[in-house]
Amino acid sequence: MANWCTGKKTKIQSMNLFQEIKLAEENLKDVVSHTPVTKNINLSEEFGANIYLKREDLQVVRSYKIRGAYNKISSLDETEKRNGIATASAGNHAQGVAYSCKLLHIKGTIYMPVPTPRQKIKQVQLFGKENVEIILTGDTFDDCYSHALEYAAKNKKVFIHPFDDEKVIAGQGTVALEILTALNNTAIDYIFIPVGGGGLAAGVSTVFKTMSPGTKIIGVEPAGAPAMKTSVQNGVNTTLEYIDKFVDGAAVKRVGDKTFEICKNTLDDIALAPEGKVCTTILRLYNEEAMVVEPAGALSIAALDFYKEEIKGKNIVCIVSGSNNDITRTEEIKERSLFYEGLKHYFLVQFPQRPGALKEFVNEVLGPGDDITYFQFTKKNSRESAPAVVGIELKNKNDFKNIKNNLELKHIQYRYLNEKEDLFTHLIG
């Protein structure tokens, strides 16, 4: 009986949220772009499936976040609007809030983490103009979130949560209504949804469970920030102690309480996409499709490899959530991709301090297609040998075995740095 009551309550809550999403659709009709749902030829051929991309990277603020932000802010009463609002965001929600403040002539104070890419900060100011003030504080979203909450309470401002709010979730859920309208004659077998705090996943999954219950719903998180997957596995919303902040649009230590309660009942699976795999996807989309996506925007596509057998012959939708990438991150993206693909390797090599030692290393250890891309060495005259940090880029990942074999055959002392994160960071940065 207890289980039946819980199930009934969940179903009622789901229907209420679905009605909120339908109201949000009407509220947003003249505000957001109805972004296209397009079939991607390259991905479809690779996976033997029909792969459709929901292009929220083409949204007016270059991410879906305008949907939830505007839906929430426009619902405030006149007193709340006059007092102004506050929020915390790693970037995309901030842009949605800023643009909404400008449209609605509301003052907004936006807290963002200090490491936020400059491009995102600039865009927030551009979209909000004189209506917004940006305050940089803390290293992560979670850090600046606590400061924003404190500020909002002290100054009697409504806090616009980036994901854990019914109005915000409802706004994000309108993405699903557009997908189903665009593909109204197509049975969607799988939908892949990027997951950060869970607002998009909660809204989209609610719509699909109501209107397309046969669709399998896959949430995709960064492997370095698996807050939703960890929480679902634990059966309780769980705060992570440490996260990799690289996928900044989806890297949170704790998902929303509301979004967790929804997603644990609506997501059929949660995939974890390694950050290096995300980087490979970003580069591929740029090179093959001329698409510029941010790390969080590449999550859904990055997960396709993990389901390649299940999705053959199926109709698949991937939500491309945003394109707010910073060009200054390109080298890091390339490096992480090469690491993941097994094409970039770093060694700490003990070189004999004699003429010709480096030449021997190049000729007798490296193969004809291998390239030294990093070399740091300081000669120490009082020693027979001295360490050098060597970065090697390969044409074929299988050539790595030959390098290690040659190092052993030549009796060269070395340490492999790729697997020693602390030492790697200290020596290379």
Secondary structure, DSSP 8 states (H G I E B T S, - for coil): -HHHHHHHHHHHHHHHHHHHHHHHHHHHTTTS----EEE-HHHHHHHTSEEEEEEGGGSTTSBTHHHHHHHHHTTS-HHHHHH-EEEE-SSHHHHHHHHHHHHHT--EEEEE-TTS-HHHHHHHHHHHGGGEEEEE-SSSHHHHHHHHHHHHHHTT-EEE-SSSSHHHHHHHHHHHHHHHHHTTTS---EEEEE-SSSHHHHHHHHHHHHH-TTSEEEEEEETT--HHHHHHHHTS----S----SSTTT--SS--HHHHHHHHHH-SEEEEE-HHHHHHHHHHHHHHH-----HHHHHHHHTGGGGTTTTTT-EEEEEE-B----GGGHHHHHHHHHHHTT-EEEEEEEEESSTTHHHHHHHHTS-TT-EEEEEEE---TTSSEEEEEEEEE-SSGGGHHHHHHHHHHTT--EEE-TT-HHHHHHHH-
